[in-house]
C-alpha cells in the first residue's frame, strides 16, 4: 500500500494531483483509521489507473485523435 506522496512519486506528479484523482473517484484507495484516517493506495490500483489512461499509439486509421478544442471568450478585448 502506497501513501499519496509515494503514489505521486511513481506517477511523476504532485501529491495534489493524486488527491484530485482520489476525490474524483478515478483512483481506487482505502481510508484507514478513525476520523479522517490515512489514505493508502494499493499498488495494483495505481497500475489499473495507468492502464486506463494510457493511449494506444496505433489507432485504427493510424492517425492520432486530436484533443477537443475549447471555445475561448475574449470579451475584455476591444477591436
OpenMM code with the backbone's topology and positions (N, CA, C; nanometers):
from openmm import Vec3, app, unit

residues = "UNK UNK UNK UNK UNK UNK UNK UNK UNK UNK UNK UNK UNK UNK UNK UNK UNK UNK UNK UNK UNK UNK UNK UNK UNK UNK UNK UNK UNK UNK UNK UNK UNK UNK UNK UNK UNK UNK UNK UNK UNK UNK UNK UNK UNK UNK UNK UNK UNK UNK UNK UNK UNK UNK UNK UNK UNK UNK UNK UNK UNK UNK UNK UNK UNK UNK UNK UNK UNK UNK UNK UNK UNK UNK UNK UNK UNK UNK UNK".split()
positions = [
    Vec3(0.0846, -0.1174, 0.0000),
    Vec3(0.0000, 0.0000, 0.0000),
    Vec3(0.0896, 0.1243, 0.0000),
    Vec3(0.0545, 0.2190, -0.0849),
    Vec3(0.1339, 0.3402, -0.1014),
    Vec3(0.0667, 0.4602, -0.0358),
    Vec3(0.1463, 0.5530, 0.0115),
    Vec3(0.0927, 0.6799, 0.0590),
    Vec3(0.0656, 0.7683, -0.0623),
    Vec3(-0.0007, 0.8796, -0.0409),
    Vec3(-0.0273, 0.9736, -0.1503),
    Vec3(0.1047, 1.0225, -0.2092),
    Vec3(0.2012, 1.0536, -0.1234),
    Vec3(0.3316, 1.1024, -0.1707),
    Vec3(0.4044, 0.9967, -0.2533),
    Vec3(0.3990, 0.8709, -0.2105),
    Vec3(0.4644, 0.7638, -0.2853),
    Vec3(0.3970, 0.7414, -0.4202),
    Vec3(0.2636, 0.7469, -0.4227),
    Vec3(0.1910, 0.7316, -0.5492),
    Vec3(0.2249, 0.8463, -0.6440),
    Vec3(0.2334, 0.9675, -0.5899),
    Vec3(0.2692, 1.0831, -0.6724),
    Vec3(0.4087, 1.0658, -0.7307),
    Vec3(0.4998, 1.0151, -0.6509),
    Vec3(0.6360, 0.9933, -0.6987),
    Vec3(0.6383, 0.8913, -0.8124),
    Vec3(0.5598, 0.7848, -0.7987),
    Vec3(0.5550, 0.6816, -0.9043),
    Vec3(0.4921, 0.7341, -1.0326),
    Vec3(0.3965, 0.8278, -1.0185),
    Vec3(0.3326, 0.8869, -1.1365),
    Vec3(0.4121, 1.0053, -1.1904),
    Vec3(0.5182, 1.0427, -1.1195),
    Vec3(0.5965, 1.1604, -1.1544),
    Vec3(0.5061, 1.2835, -1.1585),
    Vec3(0.4277, 1.2982, -1.0528),
    Vec3(0.3308, 1.4071, -1.0424),
    Vec3(0.3352, 1.4627, -0.9003),
    Vec3(0.2579, 1.5663, -0.8772),
    Vec3(0.2499, 1.6261, -0.7443),
    Vec3(0.1427, 1.5542, -0.6612),
    Vec3(0.1575, 1.5545, -0.5296),
    Vec3(0.0559, 1.4909, -0.4442),
    Vec3(-0.0830, 1.5520, -0.4620),
    Vec3(-0.0907, 1.6789, -0.4948),
    Vec3(-0.2208, 1.7427, -0.5168),
    Vec3(-0.2973, 1.6789, -0.6312),
    Vec3(-0.2267, 1.6395, -0.7367),
    Vec3(-0.2921, 1.5721, -0.8492),
    Vec3(-0.3478, 1.4377, -0.8039),
    Vec3(-0.2704, 1.3648, -0.7260),
    Vec3(-0.3169, 1.2343, -0.6763),
    Vec3(-0.4404, 1.2540, -0.5898),
    Vec3(-0.4409, 1.3553, -0.5046),
    Vec3(-0.5583, 1.3823, -0.4202),
    Vec3(-0.6808, 1.4175, -0.5047),
    Vec3(-0.6614, 1.4913, -0.6139),
    Vec3(-0.7748, 1.5227, -0.7028),
    Vec3(-0.8261, 1.3970, -0.7724),
    Vec3(-0.7359, 1.3068, -0.8113),
    Vec3(-0.7781, 1.1795, -0.8713),
    Vec3(-0.8580, 1.0967, -0.7719),
    Vec3(-0.8157, 1.0978, -0.6468),
    Vec3(-0.8885, 1.0254, -0.5421),
    Vec3(-1.0268, 1.0853, -0.5225),
    Vec3(-1.0339, 1.2179, -0.5142),
    Vec3(-1.1625, 1.2862, -0.4919),
    Vec3(-1.2583, 1.2635, -0.6083),
    Vec3(-1.2047, 1.2538, -0.7296),
    Vec3(-1.2879, 1.2330, -0.8485),
    Vec3(-1.3287, 1.0867, -0.8650),
    Vec3(-1.2733, 0.9984, -0.7829),
    Vec3(-1.3072, 0.8568, -0.7930),
    Vec3(-1.2358, 0.7863, -0.9065),
    Vec3(-1.1267, 0.8437, -0.9557),
    Vec3(-1.0537, 0.7843, -1.0672),
    Vec3(-0.9423, 0.6909, -1.0231),
    Vec3(-0.9093, 0.6960, -0.8940),
    Vec3(-0.8022, 0.6128, -0.8414),
    Vec3(-0.8537, 0.5429, -0.7152),
    Vec3(-0.8546, 0.4112, -0.7190),
    Vec3(-0.9037, 0.3307, -0.6071),
    Vec3(-0.8114, 0.3464, -0.4871),
    Vec3(-0.8706, 0.3569, -0.3669),
    Vec3(-0.7908, 0.3761, -0.2461),
    Vec3(-0.8667, 0.3277, -0.1231),
    Vec3(-0.7959, 0.3235, -0.0104),
    Vec3(-0.8541, 0.2852, 0.1188),
    Vec3(-0.8300, 0.3984, 0.2168),
    Vec3(-0.9232, 0.4162, 0.3078),
    Vec3(-0.9060, 0.5108, 0.4176),
    Vec3(-0.8975, 0.4279, 0.5442),
    Vec3(-0.7853, 0.4358, 0.6131),
    Vec3(-0.7601, 0.3522, 0.7297),
    Vec3(-0.7542, 0.4403, 0.8544),
    Vec3(-0.8254, 0.3992, 0.9593),
    Vec3(-0.8195, 0.4709, 1.0857),
    Vec3(-0.9506, 0.5370, 1.1211),
    Vec3(-0.9510, 0.6039, 1.2349),
    Vec3(-1.0687, 0.6741, 1.2842),
    Vec3(-1.0680, 0.8181, 1.2338),
    Vec3(-1.1854, 0.8785, 1.2286),
    Vec3(-1.1932, 1.0160, 1.1782),
    Vec3(-1.1569, 1.0196, 1.0308),
    Vec3(-1.0715, 1.1113, 0.9942),
    Vec3(-1.0274, 1.1190, 0.8552),
    Vec3(-0.9348, 1.0042, 0.8193),
    Vec3(-0.8587, 0.9559, 0.9178),
    Vec3(-0.7682, 0.8443, 0.8938),
    Vec3(-0.6580, 0.8809, 0.7958),
    Vec3(-0.5993, 0.7796, 0.7375),
    Vec3(-0.4943, 0.7996, 0.6373),
    Vec3(-0.5373, 0.7325, 0.5083),
    Vec3(-0.4905, 0.7846, 0.3978),
    Vec3(-0.5223, 0.7285, 0.2664),
    Vec3(-0.4087, 0.6359, 0.2255),
    Vec3(-0.4447, 0.5179, 0.1801),
    Vec3(-0.3482, 0.4225, 0.1268),
    Vec3(-0.3982, 0.3753, -0.0090),
    Vec3(-0.3063, 0.3668, -0.1040),
    Vec3(-0.3399, 0.3299, -0.2414),
    Vec3(-0.2730, 0.1964, -0.2728),
    Vec3(-0.3520, 0.0941, -0.3060),
    Vec3(-0.2908, -0.0335, -0.3436),
    Vec3(-0.2084, -0.0179, -0.4711),
    Vec3(-0.0973, -0.0883, -0.4789),
    Vec3(-0.0110, -0.0767, -0.5961),
    Vec3(-0.0832, -0.1183, -0.7233),
    Vec3(-0.1701, -0.2204, -0.7137),
    Vec3(-0.2427, -0.2631, -0.8333),
    Vec3(-0.3441, -0.1576, -0.8781),
    Vec3(-0.3929, -0.0749, -0.7847),
    Vec3(-0.4844, 0.0327, -0.8231),
    Vec3(-0.4114, 0.1377, -0.9057),
    Vec3(-0.2865, 0.1632, -0.8713),
    Vec3(-0.2067, 0.2583, -0.9476),
    Vec3(-0.1799, 0.2037, -1.0884),
    Vec3(-0.1518, 0.0743, -1.0964),
    Vec3(-0.1305, 0.0108, -1.2267),
    Vec3(-0.2586, 0.0134, -1.3104),
    Vec3(-0.3745, -0.0090, -1.2466),
    Vec3(-0.5041, -0.0010, -1.3168),
    Vec3(-0.5252, 0.1377, -1.3752),
    Vec3(-0.4979, 0.2394, -1.2950),
    Vec3(-0.5164, 0.3771, -1.3410),
    Vec3(-0.4250, 0.4061, -1.4601),
    Vec3(-0.3010, 0.3642, -1.4523),
    Vec3(-0.2069, 0.3886, -1.5619),
    Vec3(-0.2543, 0.3194, -1.6886),
    Vec3(-0.3023, 0.1955, -1.6766),
    Vec3(-0.3547, 0.1240, -1.7942),
    Vec3(-0.4770, 0.1947, -1.8513),
    Vec3(-0.5626, 0.2469, -1.7627),
    Vec3(-0.6868, 0.3106, -1.8082),
    Vec3(-0.6612, 0.4403, -1.8833),
    Vec3(-0.5561, 0.5122, -1.8480),
    Vec3(-0.5319, 0.6420, -1.9122),
    Vec3(-0.4257, 0.6361, -2.0215),
    Vec3(-0.3699, 0.5174, -2.0454),
    Vec3(-0.2691, 0.5031, -2.1494),
    Vec3(-0.3358, 0.5033, -2.2859),
    Vec3(-0.2835, 0.5860, -2.3753),
    Vec3(-0.3365, 0.5980, -2.5103),
    Vec3(-0.2584, 0.5048, -2.6005),
    Vec3(-0.3294, 0.4236, -2.6763),
    Vec3(-0.2655, 0.3311, -2.7685),
    Vec3(-0.2118, 0.4101, -2.8872),
    Vec3(-0.0843, 0.3942, -2.9161),
    Vec3(-0.0209, 0.4704, -3.0235),
    Vec3(-0.0717, 0.4289, -3.1613),
    Vec3(-0.1168, 0.3062, -3.1770),
    Vec3(-0.1641, 0.2612, -3.3081),
    Vec3(-0.3165, 0.2563, -3.3077),
    Vec3(-0.3794, 0.3613, -3.3615),
    Vec3(-0.5252, 0.3606, -3.3724),
    Vec3(-0.5650, 0.2934, -3.5033),
    Vec3(-0.6937, 0.2781, -3.5250),
    Vec3(-0.7415, 0.2022, -3.6411),
    Vec3(-0.6999, 0.2652, -3.7745),
    Vec3(-0.6950, 0.3989, -3.7843),
    Vec3(-0.6581, 0.4623, -3.9101),
    Vec3(-0.5145, 0.5133, -3.9113),
    Vec3(-0.4409, 0.4901, -3.8026),
    Vec3(-0.3022, 0.5311, -3.7969),
    Vec3(-0.2809, 0.6763, -3.7586),
    Vec3(-0.3894, 0.7514, -3.7366),
    Vec3(-0.3776, 0.8918, -3.7007),
    Vec3(-0.4162, 0.9105, -3.5537),
    Vec3(-0.3484, 1.0025, -3.4902),
    Vec3(-0.3811, 1.0333, -3.3509),
    Vec3(-0.5068, 1.1181, -3.3467),
    Vec3(-0.5898, 1.0965, -3.2461),
    Vec3(-0.7111, 1.1750, -3.2301),
    Vec3(-0.6769, 1.3051, -3.1590),
    Vec3(-0.7080, 1.4192, -3.2200),
    Vec3(-0.6756, 1.5462, -3.1544),
    Vec3(-0.7670, 1.5710, -3.0354),
    Vec3(-0.7158, 1.6452, -2.9395),
    Vec3(-0.7957, 1.6815, -2.8229),
    Vec3(-0.9038, 1.7803, -2.8662),
    Vec3(-1.0231, 1.7739, -2.8055),
    Vec3(-1.1281, 1.8684, -2.8423),
    Vec3(-1.0872, 2.0110, -2.8071),
    Vec3(-1.1231, 2.1069, -2.8932),
    Vec3(-1.0874, 2.2468, -2.8710),
    Vec3(-1.1965, 2.3152, -2.7915),
    Vec3(-1.1550, 2.3983, -2.6968),
    Vec3(-1.2491, 2.4764, -2.6182),
    Vec3(-1.2631, 2.6135, -2.6797),
    Vec3(-1.3842, 2.6624, -2.6840),
    Vec3(-1.4071, 2.7971, -2.7349),
    Vec3(-1.3715, 2.8958, -2.6246),
    Vec3(-1.2917, 2.9957, -2.6580),
    Vec3(-1.2463, 3.0937, -2.5610),
    Vec3(-1.3181, 3.2253, -2.5870),
    Vec3(-1.3726, 3.2819, -2.4805),
    Vec3(-1.4412, 3.4110, -2.4910),
    Vec3(-1.3464, 3.5211, -2.4486),
    Vec3(-1.3258, 3.6169, -2.5372),
    Vec3(-1.2340, 3.7287, -2.5096),
    Vec3(-1.3132, 3.8591, -2.5069),
    Vec3(-1.4135, 3.8667, -2.4214),
    Vec3(-1.4994, 3.9834, -2.4140),
    Vec3(-1.4276, 4.1077, -2.3651),
    Vec3(-1.3174, 4.0904, -2.2951),
    Vec3(-1.2478, 4.2044, -2.2412),
    Vec3(-1.1652, 4.2792, -2.3459),
    Vec3(-1.1501, 4.2201, -2.4660),
    Vec3(-1.0744, 4.2857, -2.5717),
    Vec3(-1.1668, 4.3675, -2.6603),
    Vec3(-1.1201, 4.4856, -2.6980),
    Vec3(-1.1968, 4.5701, -2.7901),
    Vec3(-1.1246, 4.5731, -2.9241),
    Vec3(-1.2021, 4.5526, -3.0278),
    Vec3(-1.1455, 4.5521, -3.1626),
    Vec3(-1.1822, 4.6778, -3.2363),
] * unit.nanometer
topology = app.Topology()
chain = topology.addChain("A")
for resn in residues:
    res = topology.addResidue(resn, chain)
    for name in ("N", "CA", "C"):
        topology.addAtom(name, app.Element.getBySymbol(name[0]), res)
